[in-house]
């Protein structure tokens, strides 16, 4: 059985706290900008790279569609990558917002107790 406890009551470290409104603003201005603000460097690179790839592919299929408008495949592929890009953009904004809210969460005081070979998860709700 694994127990998760927190040793003592800890306060949020205000020096590590990130402003969620700024994170949303940076992420809305540039995909991955909110992750850079939250100092999530790898996540920022992944979001920028994937969103950039999807925009590139949408533009590529747009050019193919303009060369041959009879090809419905090019139009459908362009639209698909536009939707992917919009979804990635929204994901980046939401992720930056959540990371900013959790930036001051005290993770160093969480201790796990349990047997390495026998894991169980339990949830206790008390009112």
HUCORPE-V163396 format. One line per field, one symbol per residue. psi: psi as a letter, one per 30 degrees, with the letter a starting at -180 (. if undefined). burial: 1 if it has 9 or more other ideal C-beta (glycine too) atoms within 8 Angstrom, else 0. A space follows every 50 residues. Layout:
BEGIN
psi=???
burial=???
END
This chain:
BEGIN
psi=kkkklkjlkllkjfffkkjeeeeeeeeeekkfeeeeeghieeeeeeeeee eeeeeeeeeefeeeeeeiffjfeeeeeeeefeeeeeeeeeeeeeeeeeee egegkiffgkkkklkffjkkklkkkk.
burial=01000100000000001101011111100011111111010011101101 11011011001101100000100110110011011001101110111011 001101001100010000000000000
END
